[in-house]
Amino acid sequence: MRAHVQCVMSALLLLPIVQPAAADEVVVEAGTKIPLNLVNSLNTKCSAAGDRVYLETAFPIAQNGRIVIPKGSYVAGTVTEVKRAGKVKGKAELYVRFDSLTLPNGVTREFRSRLDSAGGNDVDRQEGKIIGDSDKAADARRVGEVASAGASVGAIAGRGAMGAGIGAIAGAAAGLIAVLSTRGPDLILPKGTTLEMVLDRELHYEIRELLAGQ
């Protein structure tokens, strides 16, 4: 019997010790999604790598029945890369990194999080990249409009279907040249655009920090 008890005690000693969160500490878990509103606008025409990004939390984040991150807390980030749309292919891209979160009472945490959504635009969550739209419909419309104008001019000049056909071909070619020489649309994120970030690691706050300034 004594040998059995000793074996059980030995096994218990080998179990990992799990440290519970301190009673005076609140933890915001990794994976928590935090909705944000842009304070300054961003766009791929004027923004550049290194530009600061300023946001505010759009909704309070609570943990264990206590508001930890109030609405209106400040998030600062950085534009890390900007790519404008190409003339032939490629969409506009804007890369954003989140750097810090500051509560209204001034308590600040450096942190890491990844972008999860950005105002309905496509997002590459792994790279923190916001992807703009293509303008294929406008390109096709531009080619069609120039071709139609060419057909009208050709019909008048050529007095018939042959002139219209030649004009349409010339117009389509001119429209295609215009499309190929024009960049795709820039990605524009106006002030107030809603972005959502996901915490990649826990955020730890002491109760006294959350009560400061109240």
N, C-alpha and C positions, 0 to 999 in steps of 0.2 A: 504494500500500500504506500509506504513511504517513498519507494522508488518511483511509483507512478506519479505521486505528487511532485517529486523533484523533476520528472520529465516534463510535466505540464508547466511548471514554473520556468524551466529552461526555455520552452517553446514561446512562452509569453514574453520573455526577455528579448527574444529575437524579432518580435513584431515591431514594425516601424512606428515611431511615436508621431502622432498627428497633432500639431500645435493648433489649438482653436484660436480664432480671432480674439484679440483682447477685448474685454468688455467695453473699453472706452474707444474702440476703433470701429469704423464702418468701411466696408470694402465694396467697391463697384466692380462687379465681376467682368473678366475678359469676355468678349462677345456681346457686351451691352451695346445696343444701337442708340445713337444720340442724334436727333434731328437738329439741323443748324440752318440759320438764315444768313446769307451773305450781307455784310455791311458795306463792302466796296464792290463795285462791278469788276468783272474780268472779261477779256476777250482776246482772241488770238492775234488780232491786228495790233493792239497797243501794249498788251502785257508782255513781260519778258522774264526770263529765268532770274530768280532772286527777288522778284517782287513779293511783298508781304500780302497775305490774305487775312482778312478780319471777318469773323463770324460771331453770331450769338446763338446760344441754345434756344430752340424754339419751343421746348416742352420740358418741364421739370423731370429729373430722374430720381426715383425713390428707391431705397434699399431698406428692407425690414421695417416698412412703415414710416420711414423717415426720409424727407427730401434731402438728398446729398448734393445734387447739382441743380440749383434753381434755374428756372427760365430766365434768360437774359444773362447767363454766365458767358464769359468771353473766351473764344477760341482763336488762337493765332496760328497761321500756317504760312507756307512758302510755295510760290510757283517754282517748280524745279526744271520745267522744260516746256517750251511752246513750239508747236509745229503748225504752220498755216497750211491750208489745203493746196494741193498741187494744181497745175493748169490742166493736166490730162487726167490724173487720178490721185487718189489719196484724200482723206478727210482731215479737217482741222482737229488738232489734239492739244489738250492742256493737261499738264501733270501737276498734281497738288499734293503737298505733304503737310500734315498737321503736327504742330510742335508743342503747344502748351494749352492748358485750360485754366482760367482764372475765375474763381467764384466772385460774386458781387462784393464780398467783404475783403477781397484782395488776396485770399489764399490761392497760391498758384502751384500747379503740378506740371512738370515736363512729362510728356507722355507720347505714346505711339498709337496710332489708330489707322485704319485703312478706309478708303472711300467706298461707300456701298451704293449710293445713288446720287444723282445730280440733276435735279430739275427736269426729269424725263428724258435726258440724254443717255446715250449708251455709255457704259462705264466698264473699264477693265479693272476689276477689283484687285488683281495681283499687282498691277503697276501703278495704281492710283491715277489712272488716266481717264479723262473725260473726252468723249469722241463726238465731233460735230456731225451734222447731216450732210448728205450729198445734195447736189442740185440737178439731178438727172432730168427731172420733169421740166425745169426751166431751160435746161440745155436743149432738150428736144423741142420745146416750144419756140426757142430762138431760131433753131434751124428751120422749123416749119414756117415761121413768119417770114424769114428772109427768102426762103424758097418760093412762098406764095407771092411775095412782092416781085421776085424775079420773073415768075410766070406771067404776072400782069404786064410788066414792062415788055417781056418778050412777045406777048400776044399783040400788044399795040404796035411794037416795032416790026414784028414779022407778019402781021396780018393773018394769023391763023394758028392752027394747033401746033404746027412745027415750031413756030416762034415761041409759043407758050412752053413747049417741052424743053426747048433749049434754054429759055429763061429760068425754068424751074431747076434744071440741072445746075446752071450757073449760080442760082440763088442758094441751092442746097450746099454747094461747095463753099460759097461765101459764108453761109451760116456756120458750117463746120469749122472753118478757119477762125471765126469769131469765138466759137466755143473753146477751141483748143488754145486760144491766146488769153483766155480769161480764167482767173483762179476760181476755185470752188468757194462756197460761202464760209465766212469766218464763224467760229464758235463764240457766241455771246452769252454771258451769264450776267444778267442785270442785278442790281442791288435788290435784295429780298428773295433771290432764288434759294430754294430749299435744297440743301445737301444733307446726306446722312453718312455718319461715320460709325465704324464698329471698333471698339477697343480691342487691341491685340494683347493687352496685359491688364492686370488688375490696377485699380486706383485705390490707394489707402488714405483715409482721412481719420484724424482723431476727433472725437466728439467736440472737444473744446474749439477746434478749428471751425467746425460747422456752426457753433453757437456764437463765435466771435462776430461782433457788429450787430447782433440781433437786439 
